[in-house]
Amino acid sequence: MNTHFNHTLAGEALEALAQIRGEEKLAGHQLATVIEDQENGLESLVEVIDVSSPSTKRMAYQTEDNSGSRDEIVWHLQGILVSADLPPYVSKGRSKEKARFLRQGLRLGGFGTPSFHKAIQNVSEVLGIFSRSVTEIQPPTFLDTDATGLCIDVCNRYFSTRRDGRGGDEVKLTSEIDPNGVLAKLAGETYYHGEENTVGYFERVSDKLTGRKHMHPVSPVKFKQGDIVEVQLTFMLVEVKGHEWKMVATLRCVTLLDGRFAQDLIRKNSTLVYAEGKGACHQPSLKRRSVLDRSEDEQDSTASKIGRMQIDEQED
């Protein structure tokens, strides 16, 4: 994020949107306020469940239903898009052996806003609950700090392995995700793109008649650095070695809340590039000799001048 980005105004807008979203009825839970919303703490809402093939631990709602069907908890977090590696996927010369490591993801920054800071603190609460289900757990590697302050990296793999079947039902890769069919060629007997690998992309827009907000599907290319977005994510534990586990943040959905600041950044960067390019160019301009006879060329020149005069008069 360069110096042309309006950090102060963007941060104020982010905090306002986080407050608004926290008061609305969400599909999951607002990460920034979930602890305050529970009288007896987060532990009164959730429990850790074991998922085999491969061995992972997920966070689900507490229930007395023993039917085996459980709802995994989805968390909502608002932030400013600092960087992203989102579809469409462009080939980087990866082999099939590297397919399992291919990801789509992004980095969100909070720009010093209280709601984002509280959300990151609550990640530690989630980690604490997970830690009571394993012998040893690593510190989360998806939390970081950069020039914008606290930030979080959230991603999702493009593929699951058929051996463990953890990815759910197979989902066809769309042209918005895989326009050249590169990912489709990497899939096969070993890997596939499943429900667990699917990320939703939306924009929060207002109905022109009622003014009510709703989520409208958009292409991943719409998201740019500086956008205020909301992500939906899940947390789980993955066994890394022996009895040691690590917590992973998995991207489920991205929603554009406010694109004004990214648009302003794009405009300023474009103006800067133009100004620098214009100042750096000192080559003499060459006038191409006309292929018309001089009399015809003069007529065209006169007509051109008249056209410009008419435009100027209209502007006045």
C-alpha positions as a printed NumPy array, in Angstrom:
array([[  0.   ,   0.   ,   0.   ],
       [  1.704,   3.213,  -1.124],
       [  1.57 ,   6.75 ,   0.229],
       [ -1.252,   7.72 ,  -2.141],
       [ -3.715,   5.544,  -0.229],
       [ -5.834,   7.517,   2.231],
       [ -5.172,   5.429,   5.351],
       [ -7.135,   7.663,   7.708],
       [-10.391,   7.888,   5.76 ],
       [-10.23 ,   4.229,   4.759],
       [ -9.735,   3.209,   8.389],
       [-12.708,   5.306,   9.491],
       [-14.89 ,   3.769,   6.782],
       [-13.726,   0.273,   7.737],
       [-14.614,   0.78 ,  11.394],
       [-18.051,   2.138,  10.496],
       [-18.782,  -0.841,   8.245],
       [-17.534,  -3.299,  10.871],
       [-19.956,  -1.779,  13.376],
       [-22.829,  -1.978,  10.9  ],
       [-22.101,  -5.581,   9.947],
       [-21.812,  -6.534,  13.601],
       [-25.401,  -5.427,  14.152],
       [-26.792,  -7.273,  11.132],
       [-27.921, -10.87 ,  10.927],
       [-24.91 , -12.714,   9.539],
       [-24.56 , -16.218,   8.162],
       [-21.97 , -16.91 ,  10.856],
       [-20.499, -14.949,  13.769],
       [-18.762, -11.585,  13.834],
       [-15.242, -12.409,  14.981],
       [-14.78 ,  -9.011,  16.629],
       [-17.799,  -9.303,  18.932],
       [-18.467, -13.017,  19.406],
       [-16.927, -13.101,  22.89 ],
       [-19.006, -10.15 ,  24.102],
       [-22.168, -11.733,  22.69 ],
       [-21.75 , -14.875,  24.824],
       [-22.526, -14.455,  28.528],
       [-20.413, -17.469,  29.479],
       [-17.653, -16.943,  26.934],
       [-16.925, -18.62 ,  23.627],
       [-16.742, -22.07 ,  25.203],
       [-20.494, -21.947,  25.842],
       [-21.123, -21.743,  22.09 ],
       [-18.609, -24.082,  20.466],
       [-16.958, -27.432,  20.793],
       [-14.053, -29.101,  19.007],
       [-14.858, -32.169,  16.934],
       [-12.529, -34.706,  15.332],
       [-12.621, -35.227,  11.584],
       [-10.762, -38.222,  10.191],
       [ -9.16 , -38.845,   6.777],
       [ -6.911, -36.999,   7.312],
       [ -6.928, -36.17 ,  10.981],
       [ -8.156, -32.617,  11.595],
       [-10.056, -30.835,  14.323],
       [-12.886, -28.442,  13.526],
       [-14.954, -26.008,  15.552],
       [-18.716, -26.627,  15.538],
       [-21.78 , -25.494,  17.447],
       [-22.617, -27.32 ,  20.622],
       [-25.652, -29.553,  20.18 ],
       [-27.458, -32.444,  21.801],
       [-28.249, -33.923,  18.397],
       [-26.324, -37.176,  17.949],
       [-27.314, -37.718,  14.323],
       [-23.752, -37.025,  13.19 ],
       [-24.537, -33.907,  11.154],
       [-22.75 , -30.865,  12.564],
       [-22.544, -27.225,  11.514],
       [-19.031, -25.829,  11.371],
       [-18.713, -22.279,  12.677],
       [-18.075, -19.599,  10.072],
       [-16.482, -16.331,  11.182],
       [-16.965, -12.886,   9.604],
       [-14.133, -10.36 ,   9.531],
       [-13.964,  -6.95 ,   7.841],
       [-10.675,  -5.441,   6.702],
       [ -8.831,  -3.628,   3.94 ],
       [ -7.354,  -5.69 ,   1.129],
       [ -3.582,  -5.252,   1.424],
       [ -2.583,  -7.901,  -1.126],
       [ -4.199, -10.833,  -2.887],
       [ -3.545, -13.859,  -5.059],
       [ -7.033, -14.526,  -6.375],
       [ -8.374, -16.114,  -9.571],
       [ -8.235, -16.27 , -12.474],
       [ -5.386, -18.741, -12.164],
       [ -2.493, -18.14 , -14.539],
       [  0.013, -20.923, -15.096],
       [  3.29 , -20.502, -13.252],
       [  4.871, -23.65 , -14.658],
       [  3.755, -25.814, -11.743],
       [  3.885, -29.597, -12.032],
       [  1.215, -32.049, -10.872],
       [  3.376, -32.796,  -7.827],
       [  2.898, -29.172,  -6.715],
       [ -0.867, -29.128,  -7.323],
       [ -1.753, -29.745,  -3.696],
       [  0.047, -26.539,  -2.653],
       [ -1.737, -24.18 ,  -5.075],
       [ -3.89 , -21.642,  -3.235],
       [ -6.089, -18.614,  -3.658],
       [ -5.839, -16.154,  -0.817],
       [ -5.486, -12.622,   0.467],
       [ -4.069, -10.448,   3.23 ],
       [ -6.374,  -8.213,   5.253],
       [ -5.199,  -5.211,   7.243],
       [ -6.996,  -3.383,  10.014],
       [ -5.24 ,   0.008,   9.74 ],
       [ -5.405,   0.479,  13.492],
       [ -9.185,   0.106,  13.805],
       [-10.553,  -1.143,  17.158],
       [-12.867,  -3.771,  15.643],
       [-10.098,  -5.419,  13.644],
       [ -7.78 ,  -5.394,  16.657],
       [-10.487,  -7.032,  18.766],
       [-11.067,  -9.665,  16.093],
       [ -7.384, -10.601,  16.093],
       [ -7.481, -10.839,  19.883],
       [-10.427, -13.217,  19.59 ],
       [ -8.391, -15.463,  17.294],
       [ -6.324, -16.151,  20.402],
       [ -9.528, -17.194,  22.183],
       [-10.249, -19.655,  19.374],
       [ -6.693, -20.941,  19.606],
       [ -7.104, -21.39 ,  23.351],
       [-10.179, -23.574,  22.898],
       [ -8.438, -25.653,  20.241],
       [ -5.373, -26.054,  22.471],
       [ -7.436, -27.949,  25.066],
       [ -8.007, -30.739,  22.543],
       [ -4.362, -31.493,  21.668],
       [ -1.045, -32.032,  23.4  ],
       [  0.885, -29.288,  21.633],
       [ -0.108, -26.505,  19.248],
       [  2.067, -24.122,  17.232],
       [  1.57 , -20.335,  17.3  ],
       [ -0.589, -19.251,  14.32 ],
       [  1.5  , -18.332,  11.282],
       [ -1.331, -16.527,   9.473],
       [ -1.204, -13.512,  11.82 ],
       [  1.37 , -10.832,  11.083],
       [  2.176,  -7.134,  11.235],
       [  3.273,  -4.927,   8.362],
       [  3.345,  -1.218,   7.532],
       [ -0.445,  -1.074,   7.901],
       [ -0.421,  -2.669,  11.364],
       [ -2.022,  -5.987,  12.332],
       [ -2.966,  -8.223,   9.419],
       [ -4.223, -11.723,   8.701],
       [ -3.548, -14.078,   5.786],
       [ -6.476, -16.264,   4.728],
       [ -6.376, -18.783,   1.894],
       [ -7.892, -21.946,   0.458],
       [ -6.293, -24.663,  -1.627],
       [ -7.49 , -25.239,  -5.163],
       [ -7.379, -29.014,  -4.714],
       [ -8.203, -31.787,  -2.277],
       [ -6.86 , -35.318,  -2.534],
       [ -9.194, -38.114,  -3.598],
       [ -7.545, -40.426,  -1.092],
       [ -8.923, -38.652,   1.971],
       [-12.128, -37.338,   0.39 ],
       [-12.081, -34.297,   2.672],
       [-13.004, -31.946,  -0.166],
       [-16.606, -33.111,  -0.441],
       [-18.325, -33.462,  -3.791],
       [-16.397, -32.502,  -6.906],
       [-17.101, -29.008,  -8.279],
       [-16.411, -27.955, -11.855],
       [-13.854, -25.179, -12.255],
       [-15.452, -22.192, -13.98 ],
       [-13.853, -19.984, -16.626],
       [-13.594, -17.184, -14.049],
       [-11.348, -19.413, -11.945],
       [ -9.519, -21.403, -14.617],
       [ -9.881, -19.585, -17.984],
       [ -7.138, -21.55 , -19.745],
       [ -7.918, -24.945, -18.253],
       [ -4.57 , -25.167, -16.459],
       [ -6.043, -26.291, -13.138],
       [ -8.343, -28.775, -14.865],
       [ -5.299, -30.435, -16.423],
       [ -3.623, -30.732, -13.012],
       [ -6.66 , -32.504, -11.581],
       [ -6.992, -36.22 , -12.126],
       [ -6.804, -39.464, -10.215],
       [ -4.973, -37.855,  -7.291],
       [ -6.422, -34.342,  -6.961],
       [ -9.804, -32.724,  -7.521],
       [-11.521, -29.387,  -6.923],
       [-14.217, -29.99 ,  -4.312],
       [-16.786, -28.171,  -2.217],
       [-14.188, -27.492,   0.483],
       [-12.001, -25.728,  -2.093],
       [-14.741, -23.411,  -3.306],
       [-14.56 , -19.693,  -2.444],
       [-17.544, -17.404,  -2.99 ],
       [-17.08 , -13.877,  -4.368],
       [-19.753, -11.231,  -3.816],
       [-20.418,  -7.499,  -3.673],
       [-22.782,  -5.894,  -1.169],
       [-25.083,  -3.659,  -3.197],
       [-28.253,  -1.654,  -2.581],
       [-31.566,  -2.417,  -4.251],
       [-32.475,   0.608,  -6.383],
       [-36.132,   0.45 ,  -5.376],
       [-36.069,  -0.536,  -1.717],
       [-32.553,   0.523,  -0.718],
       [-32.054,  -2.819,   1.02 ],
       [-28.612,  -4.365,   0.896],
       [-28.017,  -7.761,  -0.677],
       [-25.087,  -9.863,  -1.854],
       [-24.531, -10.024,  -5.603],
       [-22.118, -12.596,  -7.138],
       [-19.089, -11.046,  -8.871],
       [-15.914, -12.176, -10.593],
       [-12.759, -12.467,  -8.433],
       [-11.005,  -9.95 , -10.701],
       [-13.207,  -7.205,  -9.234],
       [-11.251,  -7.171,  -5.97 ],
       [ -8.358,  -4.697,  -5.858],
       [ -5.805,  -3.507,  -3.328],
       [ -7.424,  -0.966,  -1.023],
       [-10.933,  -2.409,  -1.174],
       [-12.833,  -2.718,   2.101],
       [-13.996,  -6.315,   2.162],
       [-15.538,  -8.885,   4.441],
       [-14.21 , -12.414,   4.535],
       [-15.913, -15.498,   5.83 ],
       [-13.404, -17.985,   7.208],
       [-13.184, -21.132,   9.262],
       [-10.477, -22.331,  11.631],
       [ -9.223, -25.878,  12.01 ],
       [ -6.284, -27.799,  13.443],
       [ -4.041, -29.877,  11.202],
       [ -1.562, -32.414,  12.531],
       [  1.939, -31.581,  11.343],
       [  4.172, -34.08 ,  13.134],
       [  3.87 , -36.424,  16.046],
       [  1.521, -34.874,  18.557],
       [  2.063, -31.325,  17.263],
       [ -0.732, -29.394,  15.577],
       [ -1.143, -26.032,  13.841],
       [ -4.198, -23.817,  13.361],
       [ -5.188, -22.943,   9.797],
       [ -7.435, -20.101,   8.6  ],
       [ -9.431, -21.196,   5.548],
       [-11.041, -18.711,   3.166],
       [-14.702, -19.432,   2.377],
       [-16.089, -16.19 ,   0.956],
       [-15.049, -12.619,   0.071],
       [-17.525,  -9.742,  -0.171],
       [-16.758,  -6.261,  -1.458],
       [-18.185,  -3.677,   0.946],
       [-16.635,  -0.428,  -0.308],
       [-14.512,   0.023,  -3.432],
       [-14.093,   3.806,  -3.331],
       [-10.628,   3.842,  -1.791],
       [ -9.21 ,   1.258,  -4.181],
       [-10.66 ,   3.21 ,  -7.097],
       [ -9.084,   6.403,  -5.801],
       [ -5.737,   4.613,  -5.41 ],
       [ -5.91 ,   3.288,  -8.975],
       [ -6.686,   6.772, -10.284],
       [ -3.826,   8.383,  -8.359],
       [ -1.336,   5.705,  -9.407],
       [ -2.374,   6.083, -13.043],
       [ -1.951,   9.846, -12.867],
       [  1.47 ,   9.439, -11.266],
       [  2.665,   7.028, -13.955],
       [  1.448,   9.385, -16.67 ],
       [  3.13 ,  12.402, -15.071],
       [  6.431,  10.583, -14.571],
       [  6.377,   9.213, -18.097],
       [  5.605,  12.602, -19.557],
       [  8.43 ,  14.252, -17.661],
       [ 10.974,  11.582, -18.511],
       [ 10.393,  11.661, -22.278],
       [ 12.63 ,  14.175, -24.117],
       [ 12.715,  12.568, -27.565],
       [ 11.905,  14.923, -30.452],
       [  8.444,  14.394, -31.943],
       [  8.294,  13.375, -35.593],
       [  5.58 ,  14.618, -37.909],
       [  4.593,  12.032, -40.49 ],
       [  4.478,  13.508, -43.996],
       [  0.95 ,  13.388, -45.393],
       [  0.205,  11.074, -48.302],
       [ -2.436,  13.54 , -49.529],
       [ -1.79 ,  16.323, -51.95 ],
       [ -0.978,  19.533, -50.155],
       [ -4.279,  21.147, -51.143],
       [ -6.227,  18.166, -49.695],
       [ -4.068,  18.168, -46.593],
       [ -4.745,  21.863, -46.044],
       [ -8.486,  21.276, -46.429],
       [ -8.367,  18.529, -43.805],
       [ -6.349,  20.765, -41.52 ],
       [ -8.874,  23.586, -41.905],
       [-11.784,  21.228, -41.234],
       [ -9.996,  19.953, -38.167],
       [ -9.516,  23.478, -36.843],
       [-13.173,  24.309, -37.437],
       [-14.161,  21.137, -35.575],
       [-12.045,  22.167, -32.616],
       [-13.543,  25.653, -32.658],
       [-17.035,  24.187, -32.584],
       [-16.12 ,  22.03 , -29.627],
       [-14.627,  25.   , -27.812],
       [-17.746,  27.054, -28.462],
       [-19.963,  24.27 , -27.115],
       [-17.874,  24.066, -23.974],
       [-18.18 ,  27.8  , -23.438]])
